Structure formats: C-alpha cells, structure tokens
C-alpha cells in the first residue's frame, strides 16, 4: 500500500458528482425521499482503520451540519 495520499482534481470530482446526480434524478426525479434521517457516524481517527471496530460511534443526521434557512 502506498504512503502517498490519493489525489483527484476538483474537475474529476465535479464530473463524478454530476454523473451520480444525473443518475439519481433520472431514477427518482427532482426530489429524493429519505426513509431514515439518522445514521452512524464514525470519528475521524477511527474512520479508515479497517482492522479495528470503531469504539466511539455517534449518531448523525443528513442535514445536521447545515444551518436552517
């Protein structure tokens, strides 16, 4: 495994998100319904350690980080 971080250009990310969003829009339309509004959140220091089960899980919400309009 390389110790160098993976690098991807913003243009490549923009294209990937655009492809994904176009697929979602074609599949379900302009509005996405979420059946659940909570998810397990893994702390950053445990996020990519695939050899150890996370110990400090938290509960997150999809729009919990956004300010209400």
N, C-alpha and C positions, 0 to 999 in steps of 0.2 A: 504494500500500500504506500502511495506517495505521501510525503510530508508537505508537499506544496498544496496550497488551497486551490480548490476548483474555481476557475474564473469564467464568467459568462458576461457578455456585453449586455447593456441595457436594451439595445435593439433586439437581441435574441430573446430576452425575457419578454419584451413587449410583444413580439411575434408569437411566442408560446402562449401568453395570456390571451391574446386576440384569438388564436385558434381555439383555445379552450372555451372562451366566452361565446364565440360564434356557434360552437357545437352545443353548448348549453342552451343558447337562445333558440337554435333550430329544434332542439329536443323538447323544451318545455315552454318556450315563449319568453316574453319580456319580464316575467315575474317568477322567482324561484320560491317555492314553499319549503320551509324547513320544518320537519316533523318534530325535531327536538331542538331546544335552544341552549343546552348545556353540553360541555364536553370536558374530558380530562385534559388538564394542562400539565405538561412535564417541565420542571425547572430547567433553565438553560444549561446548567452544569451537568445535568443528567440526560439531556436530550439525545445526544448521539453516542452514548455509551451503551452499545447493544449487548454487551456481555453481562450487565448487571441490571436487575429490575429496579425501576425508579422507586425511591423511598418517600419522596415528598410531593406526591401528586396534589394538584389543586383543581378546582372546578372553574372553568372559564365559560364565557358566553360570546357568541359571534360578534356582537356589537358592543360588548362591554368596554372596549377601548375607545369608542367613538363618543364624542360629546353629542348630546341631544340638540337638535336644531332649535 
